[in-house]
Amino acid sequence: MGLFAELKRRNVIRVAGVYIVAGWVLVQVATALEESIGLPEWFDGLIVALLLIGLPVAIIFAWAFEMTPEGVVRTEAVPEGQSITSETGRKLDVTLAIAIVALVAVIIWQSTTTPERVTTEPAPAVTIEASGPGDASVAVLPFADMSSEGNQEYFSDGLTEEILNLLVRADDIDVVSRTSSFQFKNTTLGIPDIAAELNVRHIVEGSVRKAGATVRVTAQLIDAVTDRHLWSNTYDRPLTAENLFEIQDDVANSIFEALSAELGLLAEIDLRAKRTTENVDAYALFLEARTLYQARRDLDVVDELLGQAIDMDPEFAEAWAHKAATQHLMFAYGYSDLPVDILQERGLEFANTALSIDEGNATALAVIPFIQMDQAAKDYADIDWMDIFTGFTRATDADPYNASAVLWRGIAYAWVGNLDAAIADWKRCRELDPYYAPCLENLHWYLADTGRDDEAREVLLNSMNLGASKAQYLNLPFLARSGNELLFKAVTNNVRFLRDWRHHDELYAALRNLDADHTELAVSIAEFYTANPERDKDAMEPLLLALGYPLMLDSLVGVWSSSGRKVRQTEQFKALIRSSGIHDYFKENGWPAGCRPVGEDDFECD
């Protein structure tokens, strides 16, 4: 009898077939369990290894032994004519058929409910019907903090933002900004609803569990239109800075590859997080500080945390850059009693330290012209405004998605009277970050103050719908001339503005007729502010400008708008333009609309 015939007679081939098919089903189930209930990523690999080891054992067992009514005996010990291998073979055939049916069922189940595995090979283009959002649009939701004590939110938020920052470098996909995505932290909305709110097709979500010396990160990419999981993975790693950066790289590249496979994108890109530090404790402190910094909250604590991170790693450029920005913000938000010139000097020093370590650090590049702009406008320092604009351009070139750099450059344009360029920057800022309140507030205010009321109304309604507008920063002349008296008085009665002041009717009438003389009313407001210095000066100044009262004229906010027309006729205005260096900027770069030189060293404005 030949070898093949003997293998067949002893059911070796049938046993191998049943083993392989049943093993394949087991592997698919193990993979699904690993992804759905968060088992370690090596779980399915362990199952495969055990099955491979068991295959030759099963084959040898089938060759050497035979099942008989008396139990398992060696094949050579079965008397000729008493073998029941044919009966055993029929049972194995039935078992194989059942295993094949199970395999088919698992394959069908996988194709409809489990994440699709993505390869790095280019995939053929897929046509997807989608209404509203672009097919290549994605939002990264804040990863959930799954630590046992629930006190690592800053850590999970930090990793989320780093992944988002990597994805925005891929030009072929549209990534929603951090501020917009983080509006949905701890929300009860479902994925389709969040995608609709953010106008995206794809959502990234996940979790972080930091326990002792280990970290587990899970992430998944979901098509919100079809409710399919395009990719998912779990990472269990020792807690080191290098491992955290590698996880960020892997998640960002896997998401890009998954979208490429889904949409037929042919671009190849290697997204790698900048290794800002090798000290995991310094990195954790930085993430904790950045969470507060972005909320503009407890900035004195932010300054302290960043200082601790720098003590642990003096070469941590990003920590130096954020510490630089924090200095000026502590003054602006009232978190420091130090004089502004000292804080700004520190800010510039820290920014330059960051750039000496990383010359392309966009945060540090944007901080320098931001501080210089305030120094020049308030005559703290003699700075060329062209250098300020060059600094902002350098920052946006380093990071085109830096909404703050675009916002601040828009303010600089507004301060030198180029309102068209300012509005263009704030529109760009809104595109980068639809929830960034300063962009929306400036855009609404200046659209209204240049007579573009319909656009201003649309921006205002949208920002109020998003919960991203502060009432005291609404454009009051716009509200008055629109006839919305109720909203107007709701704003002026804000506790940080003119609540307890007694002339709201007169103010409403005055702002509907700006050409009249409203000096007496303006003096009343100025006196109220002097008696209540805790009220919001930034809201008070534009109102006094609109009433033609320049007593508090120590900034450039609103001086070039239509409501600043009367103030532009005063000597105080001219003095401010000269002391801020803007007069020299005009002589070299041209005059804004409505202004013209008079002689060699004077000018006038409408």
C-alpha positions in Angstrom: 0.0 0.0 0.0 1.4 3.5 -0.9 2.1 6.2 1.6 -0.8 8.4 0.4 -3.2 5.5 0.6 -2.0 4.7 4.1 -2.3 8.4 5.2 -5.8 8.3 3.9 -6.7 5.0 5.6 -5.4 6.3 9.0 -7.4 9.5 8.6 -4.3 11.6 8.8 -5.4 13.9 6.0 -8.9 14.3 7.4 -7.5 15.1 10.9 -5.2 17.8 9.4 -8.1 19.3 7.4 -10.3 19.5 10.5 -7.5 20.9 12.6 -6.6 23.6 10.1 -10.2 24.8 9.5 -11.1 24.7 13.1 -7.9 26.5 14.0 -8.6 29.2 11.5 -12.0 29.8 13.0 -10.4 30.0 16.5 -7.9 32.6 15.3 -10.6 34.8 13.9 -12.6 34.6 17.1 -9.5 35.4 19.2 -8.7 38.5 17.0 -12.3 39.8 17.4 -12.2 39.3 21.2 -8.8 41.0 21.5 -10.2 44.1 19.7 -13.6 44.2 21.3 -12.8 43.6 25.0 -9.3 45.1 25.1 -7.2 41.9 25.5 -3.4 42.4 25.1 -2.3 42.8 21.4 -0.2 39.6 21.7 -3.2 37.5 22.5 -4.1 36.5 18.9 -0.4 35.9 18.2 -0.2 33.5 21.1 -3.2 31.5 19.8 -1.6 31.2 16.4 1.7 30.0 17.9 0.0 27.4 20.0 -2.0 26.1 17.0 1.1 25.9 14.8 2.8 23.9 17.5 -0.2 21.6 17.9 -0.5 20.8 14.1 2.4 18.3 13.8 1.3 16.8 17.2 -2.2 16.1 15.8 -0.8 14.6 12.6 1.6 12.3 14.4 -1.2 11.3 16.8 -3.5 10.4 13.9 -0.8 8.3 12.3 0.3 6.4 15.4 -3.1 5.9 17.1 -6.6 4.8 16.3 -9.9 5.3 18.1 -11.6 2.0 18.9 -14.6 1.1 21.1 -12.0 0.1 23.8 -10.4 3.6 23.6 -7.2 5.0 21.9 -4.7 2.3 21.0 -1.6 2.2 18.8 -2.5 1.5 15.2 -0.1 -1.6 15.0 -2.0 -3.1 17.9 -5.4 -3.2 16.1 -5.9 -6.7 14.6 -6.4 -6.8 10.9 -10.1 -6.8 10.1 -11.1 -5.0 13.3 -10.1 -1.5 12.3 -12.9 1.1 12.3 -10.9 3.9 10.6 -13.6 4.1 7.9 -16.3 4.8 10.5 -14.0 7.4 12.2 -13.4 8.9 8.7 -17.1 9.5 8.2 -17.3 11.3 11.5 -14.3 13.4 10.6 -16.0 14.3 7.3 -19.0 15.5 9.2 -16.8 17.5 11.6 -14.9 19.1 8.7 -18.2 20.1 7.0 -19.4 21.7 10.2 -16.0 23.6 10.6 -16.2 24.9 7.1 -19.7 26.2 7.7 -18.5 27.9 10.9 -15.6 29.4 8.9 -17.9 30.9 6.3 -20.1 32.3 9.0 -17.2 34.0 10.7 -16.0 35.5 7.4 -19.4 36.9 6.8 -19.7 38.3 10.3 -16.3 39.9 10.0 -17.1 41.6 6.8 -20.2 43.3 8.4 -19.2 44.0 12.0 -15.5 43.9 12.7 -12.7 46.5 11.9 -11.1 46.1 8.5 -7.4 45.4 8.5 -5.5 48.0 6.5 -2.3 47.3 4.5 0.2 49.8 3.4 -0.2 48.9 -0.2 -2.1 51.4 -2.4 -5.8 50.5 -2.7 -8.0 51.1 -5.7 -10.1 54.2 -5.6 -13.5 53.8 -3.9 -16.4 56.0 -4.8 -18.4 56.9 -1.6 -21.7 58.7 -1.6 -21.6 61.3 1.2 -23.7 64.4 1.8 -22.2 67.4 3.5 -18.7 66.6 4.8 -15.8 65.8 2.6 -14.8 62.2 2.4 -11.3 62.9 3.6 -12.4 64.9 6.7 -11.7 63.6 10.2 -12.0 64.7 13.8 -9.9 63.4 16.7 -12.0 63.3 19.9 -10.3 63.5 23.2 -9.2 60.1 24.4 -10.9 58.9 27.6 -8.9 58.7 30.8 -9.2 55.1 31.9 -6.8 55.3 34.8 -8.0 53.7 38.0 -8.2 57.0 39.9 -9.4 59.0 36.9 -6.8 61.7 37.5 -4.8 61.4 34.2 -7.1 63.5 32.0 -4.3 65.9 31.1 -2.2 63.0 30.0 -4.9 61.5 27.7 -5.7 65.0 26.4 -2.1 65.6 25.6 -1.6 62.3 23.7 -4.8 63.1 21.7 -3.5 66.5 20.7 -0.2 65.2 19.7 -1.9 62.6 17.4 -4.1 65.4 16.0 -1.0 67.6 15.4 0.6 64.8 13.4 -2.5 64.2 11.2 -2.8 67.9 10.2 0.5 67.5 8.4 -1.1 65.2 5.9 -2.3 67.6 3.2 -4.7 65.0 1.6 -7.0 64.9 4.7 -9.0 67.7 6.4 -8.5 67.6 10.2 -10.8 69.5 12.6 -8.9 71.6 15.1 -8.3 70.6 18.7 -10.6 73.3 20.2 -13.5 72.1 18.0 -13.0 68.4 18.7 -12.5 69.0 22.5 -15.9 70.6 22.7 -17.3 67.1 22.8 -15.3 65.8 25.7 -17.6 63.8 28.0 -20.5 64.3 25.7 -23.5 61.9 25.5 -23.9 62.4 21.8 -23.3 59.5 19.5 -20.6 59.4 16.8 -23.0 60.3 13.9 -24.3 63.3 15.8 -20.7 64.5 16.6 -19.7 64.0 13.0 -22.6 66.1 11.9 -21.9 68.9 14.3 -18.2 69.0 13.2 -19.1 68.4 9.5 -16.7 65.5 9.1 -17.1 62.0 7.8 -14.6 60.2 10.0 -14.1 60.1 13.8 -11.1 59.0 15.8 -11.7 58.0 19.4 -9.8 56.0 22.0 -8.7 55.7 25.6 -5.5 55.9 27.7 -4.8 53.9 30.8 -1.7 54.9 32.7 -0.8 52.6 35.6 2.5 52.7 37.3 5.3 52.0 34.8 3.0 50.9 31.9 0.5 52.6 29.6 -2.3 51.2 27.4 -3.6 53.2 24.5 -6.5 52.1 22.4 -7.6 53.9 19.2 -10.1 53.4 16.4 -11.2 55.1 13.2 -14.9 55.1 12.4 -16.7 56.1 9.2 -19.7 58.0 10.7 -21.7 57.7 7.5 -21.6 54.0 7.2 -20.9 53.3 10.9 -18.0 51.1 10.0 -14.7 50.6 11.9 -11.9 51.2 9.4 -9.1 50.5 11.9 -8.4 49.8 15.5 -5.5 48.8 17.7 -4.4 48.5 21.3 -0.9 49.3 22.5 0.5 48.0 25.8 4.0 49.5 26.4 6.4 50.4 29.2 5.8 54.0 30.1 8.7 55.9 28.5 8.8 59.1 26.5 10.1 57.2 23.4 7.2 54.7 23.6 4.7 57.5 23.8 6.1 59.1 20.7 6.1 55.8 18.9 2.4 55.2 19.8 1.6 58.6 18.5 3.4 57.9 15.2 1.8 54.5 14.8 -1.8 55.8 15.5 -1.4 58.7 13.1 0.1 56.7 10.3 -2.4 53.9 10.7 -5.3 56.4 10.5 -3.8 57.9 7.4 -3.2 54.5 5.8 -6.8 53.5 6.6 -8.2 56.6 5.0 -5.9 56.2 2.0 -7.2 52.6 1.5 -10.8 53.7 1.9 -10.6 56.7 -0.4 -8.0 55.7 -2.9 -5.5 58.3 -1.8 -2.1 57.7 -3.5 0.1 60.0 -1.4 2.7 58.4 0.9 3.7 60.2 4.1 5.6 59.3 7.2 4.1 61.0 10.2 6.5 61.2 13.0 6.1 63.1 16.3 8.9 65.4 17.2 10.9 63.9 20.0 10.7 66.9 22.3 12.1 65.3 25.4 13.4 61.9 26.6 12.2 62.5 30.2 8.7 61.0 30.6 8.1 62.9 33.9 8.9 66.3 32.2 6.6 65.3 29.3 3.8 64.5 31.8 4.2 67.9 33.5 4.2 69.6 30.1 0.9 67.9 29.1 -0.6 68.9 32.4 0.5 72.5 32.0 -0.7 72.7 28.4 -4.2 71.6 29.3 -4.5 74.6 31.6 -2.7 76.9 29.2 -5.1 76.2 26.4 -8.0 76.9 28.6 -6.3 80.2 29.8 -6.9 79.0 33.3 -4.5 79.0 36.4 -1.7 80.5 34.3 0.4 80.9 37.4 0.2 77.2 37.9 1.1 76.7 34.3 4.2 78.7 34.7 5.2 76.7 37.7 4.6 73.3 36.0 6.6 74.3 32.9 9.4 75.5 35.2 9.5 72.0 36.8 9.5 70.3 33.4 12.5 72.5 32.3 14.4 71.7 35.5 14.0 68.0 34.6 15.0 68.6 30.9 16.7 72.0 30.1 16.6 71.1 26.4 12.8 70.8 26.3 12.1 73.4 23.6 8.3 73.2 23.6 8.2 73.7 27.4 10.4 76.8 27.0 8.1 78.1 24.2 4.9 77.7 26.2 6.5 79.3 29.2 7.4 82.2 26.9 3.8 82.7 25.9 2.6 82.3 29.4 4.5 85.3 30.6 2.5 87.8 28.5 -0.8 85.9 29.0 -0.3 86.1 32.8 -0.3 89.9 32.5 -3.3 89.9 30.1 -5.4 87.6 32.2 -4.4 89.0 35.6 -2.4 86.1 36.9 0.7 88.0 37.9 1.4 91.2 39.8 4.7 91.8 38.1 5.0 94.8 35.7 4.2 94.0 32.1 7.7 95.1 30.9 9.3 92.5 33.1 6.9 89.7 32.0 7.4 90.6 28.3 11.2 90.7 28.7 11.0 87.2 30.3 8.7 86.0 27.5 11.1 87.1 24.8 14.0 85.5 26.7 12.3 82.2 27.0 11.1 82.2 23.4 14.7 82.8 22.2 15.9 80.0 24.5 13.3 77.7 22.8 14.5 78.7 19.3 18.1 78.1 20.3 17.1 74.5 20.9 14.6 74.2 18.0 14.9 77.0 15.5 11.6 76.0 13.8 9.4 76.0 17.0 6.2 77.6 15.8 4.9 78.5 19.2 8.1 80.4 20.1 8.1 82.1 16.6 4.5 83.3 17.1 5.1 84.6 20.7 7.9 87.0 19.7 5.8 89.2 17.3 2.8 88.9 19.6 4.8 90.5 22.5 6.5 92.9 20.1 3.1 94.0 18.8 1.9 95.0 22.2 5.2 96.7 23.0 5.1 98.8 19.9 1.4 99.7 20.2 1.8 100.9 23.8 5.2 102.5 23.2 7.1 100.1 25.5 9.7 99.6 22.8 10.7 100.9 19.4 9.9 98.1 17.0 9.6 98.1 13.2 6.1 96.9 12.3 7.4 95.1 9.2 9.6 93.0 11.5 6.4 92.1 13.4 4.6 91.0 10.3 7.7 89.0 9.1 7.7 87.3 12.5 4.1 86.2 12.2 4.7 84.9 8.6 7.7 82.9 9.9 5.4 81.3 12.5 2.7 80.4 10.0 5.2 79.0 7.6 6.5 76.8 10.4 3.0 75.6 11.2 0.2 76.7 8.8 -2.4 75.3 11.3 -1.4 77.5 14.2 -4.6 79.4 14.7 -3.1 81.7 17.3 -0.5 83.0 14.9 -3.1 83.7 12.3 -5.4 85.4 15.0 -2.6 87.6 16.3 -1.5 88.6 12.8 -5.1 89.6 12.0 -5.0 91.8 15.1 -1.7 93.4 13.9 -3.3 94.1 10.5 -6.3 95.7 12.3 -4.0 97.9 14.4 -2.3 99.3 11.3 -5.6 100.0 9.5 -5.6 97.1 7.0 -9.0 95.8 7.9 -9.4 93.7 4.7 -6.3 91.7 5.6 -7.4 91.4 9.2 -10.8 90.0 8.3 -9.2 87.6 5.8 -6.9 86.3 8.6 -9.8 85.9 11.0 -11.8 84.0 8.4 -8.8 81.7 7.9 -8.6 81.3 11.7 -12.3 80.3 11.8 -11.6 77.7 9.1 -8.7 76.3 11.2 -10.7 76.3 14.4 -14.4 76.9 14.2 -14.7 77.2 18.0 -11.9 79.6 18.6 -13.7 82.4 20.4 -11.2 85.3 19.8 -11.3 84.6 16.0 -15.1 84.7 15.9 -15.4 87.7 18.1 -12.9 89.8 16.1 -14.5 88.6 12.8 -18.0 89.6 13.9 -16.9 92.9 15.4 -14.9 94.2 12.4 -17.4 92.9 9.8 -20.1 94.9 11.6 -17.8 97.9 12.0 -17.0 98.0 8.3 -20.7 98.0 7.4 -21.0 94.3 6.4 -24.0 93.7 8.7 -25.3 90.6 6.9 -22.0 88.8 7.2 -21.6 90.0 10.8 -25.0 88.7 11.7 -24.3 85.3 10.3 -21.0 85.0 12.1 -22.6 86.2 15.4 -25.5 83.7 15.2 -23.2 80.9 14.3 -20.7 81.7 17.2 -23.6 82.0 19.7 -25.0 78.7 18.5 -21.6 77.1 19.2 -21.4 78.8 22.6 -18.2 80.5 21.6 -19.1 84.2 22.1 -18.7 86.4 25.1 -21.6 88.8 25.4 -19.6 91.8 26.5 -17.5 91.7 23.3 -20.5 92.1 20.9 -20.5 95.1 18.6 -22.9 97.5 20.3 -23.4 100.0 17.4 -24.3 97.0 15.2 -26.8 95.7 17.7 -28.3 99.2 18.1 -28.8 99.9 14.4 -30.2 96.5 13.9 -33.0 97.4 16.3 -32.4 94.5 18.6 -33.0 96.4 21.8 -33.5 93.4 24.0 -30.2 91.8 23.0 -28.4 95.2 23.2 -29.5 95.8 26.8 -28.8 92.2 27.8 -25.2 92.8 26.7 -24.8 96.2 28.4 -26.3 94.9 31.6 -23.6 92.2 31.8 -22.0 92.1 35.3 -18.6 92.7 33.8 -19.8 95.6 31.7 -22.3 98.3 32.6 -24.6 96.6 35.1 -25.7 99.1 37.8 -25.2 102.0 35.4 -28.4 104.0 34.9 -28.5 105.3 31.3 -29.0 102.3 29.0 -31.9 103.9 27.1 -29.7 106.9 26.3 -26.9 104.7 25.2 -29.1 102.7 22.9 -30.4 105.9 21.3 -26.9 107.4 21.0 -25.4 104.4 19.2 -28.3 104.6 16.7 -27.2 108.2 15.9 -23.4 108.4 16.1 -23.1 111.7 14.3 -24.5 113.6 17.3 -22.5 114.9 20.2 -22.5 112.2 23.0 -19.7 113.6 25.2 -21.8 113.8 28.3 -22.9 110.2 28.0 -19.3 109.1 27.4 -18.0 110.9 30.4 -20.7 109.1 32.5 -19.4 105.8 31.3 -15.7 106.7 31.9 -16.6 107.8 35.4 -18.4 104.6 36.0 -15.4 102.6 34.9 -13.1 104.6 37.1 -15.3 103.9 40.1 -15.5 100.2 39.1 -12.0 99.2 37.8 -12.8 95.5 38.0 -15.2 95.9 35.0 -13.9 94.8 31.6 -11.7 97.5 30.1 -11.5 95.7 26.7 -15.3 96.0 26.4 -15.4 99.6 27.6 -12.8 101.1 25.3 -14.5 100.4 21.9 -17.8 101.8 23.3 -16.1 105.1 24.3 -14.4 105.2 20.9 -17.8 104.9 19.2 -19.1 107.8 21.3 -16.1 109.9 20.2 -14.4 110.0 23.6 -10.7 109.3 23.5 -9.9 109.8 27.2 -9.0 106.1 27.6 -7.2 105.9 24.2 -4.1 103.8 25.1 -4.6 101.0 22.6 -5.3 100.6 18.9 -8.5 98.4 19.3 -11.2 99.8 17.0 -9.5 103.1 16.0 -9.7 102.3 12.3 -13.3 101.1 12.2 -16.3 103.3 11.3 -17.1 103.8 15.0 -13.6 105.3 15.5 -14.2 108.1 13.0 -14.5 110.9 15.6 -11.5 109.7 17.5 -9.4 109.8 14.3 -9.9 113.6 14.2 -8.2 114.1 17.6 -4.6 114.9 18.4 -4.6 112.0 20.9 -5.1 109.7 17.9 -2.2 111.2 16.0 0.0 111.0 19.1 -0.8 107.3 19.5 0.0 106.5 15.8 3.3 108.3 16.0 4.4 106.8 19.4 3.5 103.3 18.3 5.7 103.4 15.2 2.7 103.0 12.8 3.3 106.5 11.3 6.7 105.3 10.1 5.1 102.1 8.8 2.6 104.1 6.7 5.4 106.3 5.2 7.2 103.2 4.0 4.3 100.9 3.1 1.4 103.2 2.1 -1.5 104.7 3.9 -4.8 103.1 4.8 -8.0 104.1 3.2 -9.2 107.5 4.4 -5.7 108.7 5.5 -3.1 110.8 3.7 0.2 112.5 4.5 0.2 116.3 5.1 3.6 117.8 4.4 6.7 115.8 5.3 5.8 114.7 8.8 2.1 115.1 9.4 -1.1 113.3 8.3 -4.8 113.4 8.5 -7.6 110.8 8.5 -11.3 110.9 7.7 
